Amino acid sequence: MNEKHDPVLQRVQAFDRKALADVYETYQPLIYSYIFRRVGDVEAARDLTADVFKHLLEAVQQGHGPEQSLRAWLYRIAHNQVVDYYRRQQFRCHLPLPDDYLATADEPDQMAEHAFVVSKIRQALHTLTPEQQEVIALKFLEGWSNDEVAAQINKPVGAVKSLQHRALAALQRSLVTLQTKVLP
C-alpha cells in the first residue's frame, strides 16, 4: 500500500490526536524493541523511544515530519537517537543481542558459558561498520525485507544484499578469530 495516500498518515499530519495515539500503540513496541537491541539497556531504550515519539509530535506540530512512510520515518529517527546516544556515551554504535539469546539455564556453568558466547558475539558485531550493523538489525532482528531495508537506508537493494553478505562474512571471520583465541 502506498503510504502517501494512507489515511492514518494524513490524520497524523493533521495532528489528529486519535491517529497519533494509534500510531503510538502500533509503533511504540517495535521502536522500543529496535532501540533496546541496539543499546542493550532498558532505561536508555525507554528514554530514547520516548524521544522518538516526542520528535514526531514536535515535527507534526511544526508542519514537518513524515510525508510518505511513517514507519520508515520513525525508524530513521530511532536510528538517529541511537547514534546520538552512543556519541554522548563516547562509544561506537554496536548491536547488542536480544534477551532471547541470554542463558535461561539454572546451572551456573551453563549460564557462564552462555554469557561468554554472548560476549564473543557482541564483540564480533562490534567489528561491523555502523551501516552493516543497521542492515543486520533491520533484516534479521526486525524482519524487514531487502526492499524495506533499502528504502530505509537510501541504497539500492543490490547494495543492501552486498552489505548483508559482507556483514555476515565479517561476523564469521570475527567469530572464528575469537574462537581460535579462546581455544588452547
N, C-alpha and C positions, 0 to 999 in steps of 0.2 A: 504494500500500500504506500502511495506517495504521501509522506508526512506533511508535505507542503499544503495539502488540502485536508489535513487531519483536523477535524472539528475540535478535538481536545487542544491541539497546539494553538488553534485560533482563539480558543477561550482563554488559554494561558496568556497569550499575547495581549488579550483584552483585560487581563488581571482579574479574571473570574475566580473568586475565592474557592468555589466548589471544585473547579477544574484544578486549581493549584493544590488543593487538599488531595484530590485523586492522584495527581502526579506524585505527590509526596508518598502516599500509601503504596503506589505501584513501584516507584524507583528507589525509595529510601533503603529497603533491604538489599537491593542489587548494588547500589552505590556503596553502602556500608561494607558489604562483603568484598567488593573490589578493593576498597581502600584498606580494609583490615589485612587482606592478603598481601598488600604492598608494604604496610608499615609494621604489622605484627603486634600492635599494641591496641587494646580495646579502647582505652580513653582517647588516645590520639585519633583512632578511627572514628569514634563518635563525634569528636570535635571537628574533624575535617569533613565529615559527612554533613554536619550542621552547616558548616561554612559553604558547602556546595549549594545547599538549598537557600541559604541566605543570599548567596551570589545570584541565584536565579530570581529571587524576589526583587532584589535591588535592580537587576538588569531589566526585568519586565516593567518595574515602576518607572524606569528612565526611558522606556521605549526601545530597549535593546533586547538582547537575549536570543534564544533560538529562533531561527527563521525557517528551517527546513526539517531538521531531525532533532527532536527533543532529547531522545536517548543519546545520540552522539554528542550533543552539546553538553549534557550532564556528565558524561564520561570524560569529555575533554577537560571540563572544569575540575573533576575529581583527579584526573591525571596531574593537572597543574597544581592542585592542592598538595598532592603527594610530593611532587618535585620541590615545591616551596618548603614543605615540611623538612625534607632532607637537607635543603640548603640551610635552613635555620639550625638544624642539628649538626651541620658540617659533616654529614655522612654522604656517601654516594648512594643514590637511589638503588634499592635492591628489592628483591621479590621473596618475602618470607613464604613459607609453606602454610597451607590452610591447616586448621586444627585437626582435620580428619586424618592427617598423616602422623599426628603425635601418638605416642605409645598409649595403649589402653590396657596393657598387661599389668597385673598386680605384682609381678615378680620384679624386684629391684634390678637384677641383671638384665632382664628384658627391657625395662624402662631405660636403663643406661645405654643399652645397645641402640634402641630407637632414637634416643637423644643424640647419640653420636652420629648416626646415619643422617638425621635431620640437619645436624650442624654441618656435615660434609656437603649435603645437597644445597644448603643455603650458601656455603662458600662457593660452590660451583655456579649457582645462579648469580652470585655477586660478580663473577668474572664476565658476564654478558654485558653488552652495551645497553644503555637505557632503552634504545629503540628495540633491541632484541627482547629485553625484559617485557616491554609493553606488548609486543606481539605474542609472546608466550602467555602472558597474563590474560589477554583478551581471548586468545584462541583456545587455550587449554583450561584455564581456570574459570573464565566467564562463558565459554562455549560458543563464542561468536564464529560465524563463517568467515572464510577468507575475504569475501566481498565486503562484509561489515567491518572487518579489521582494516582493510584497505581504505575504506571511506573515512574511518576514524583517524588514521594516521596520515591521510592525504598522500597515499602511494598507490601505484598500480597493484593489482592482485599478484602479478608476477614478482614484484618486489617483496610483497608480504610472504609469498612462498619461499623466496630466496632467504629472507631474514629468518624465517622459521627454520629452514633447513640448516643455515649457518649456526643458529642458536642451539639447535638440538645437537649438531656435531660438536660445537664448543662445549656443551654440557657433558657430552660423552667423554670428550678428551679430558675435561677437568675432573670428572669423577674417576676416570681410570688413573689419572695422575695422583689424585688424592688417595685412592685405594692403594696404589703402589708405595706411597709414602708411609702408609699405616702398616702395611704388611711387612714382616721381617724379611 
